[in-house]
Amino acid sequence: MQMFIELIMMLLVFWLATNFLMRFLPGVATQLPLPIYEFLYAFTGTGEGLPRDPTGFNSPEPDS
């Protein structure tokens, strides 16, 4: 039981540190390698993968 509590506490501290980094220091977070940034972005629960371009200029979908 003690090991389970320690694991939950480590995950909580990691999640808090990641949220702080992504929300308050985005300039530092964007300097990370892309796979790490994508993982942290998804881990914080703010979205799935990278944010979409609202203009649609860099949209992966072809124009119809």
Contacts in CASP RR format, 6 or more apart in sequence:
PFRMAT RR
TARGET T0000
AUTHOR 0000-0000-0000
METHOD contacts of the structure
MODEL  1
MQMFIELIMMLLVFWLATNFLMRFLPGVATQLPLPIYEFLYAFTGTGEGL
PRDPTGFNSPEPDS
15 43 0 8 1.000
15 44 0 8 1.000
18 40 0 8 1.000
18 43 0 8 1.000
18 44 0 8 1.000
19 44 0 8 1.000
21 28 0 8 1.000
21 29 0 8 1.000
21 40 0 8 1.000
22 29 0 8 1.000
22 40 0 8 1.000
22 41 0 8 1.000
22 44 0 8 1.000
22 46 0 8 1.000
23 44 0 8 1.000
29 37 0 8 1.000
29 40 0 8 1.000
30 37 0 8 1.000
32 40 0 8 1.000
37 50 0 8 1.000
38 49 0 8 1.000
38 50 0 8 1.000
41 47 0 8 1.000
41 49 0 8 1.000
41 50 0 8 1.000
42 48 0 8 1.000
42 49 0 8 1.000
52 59 0 8 1.000
53 59 0 8 1.000
END
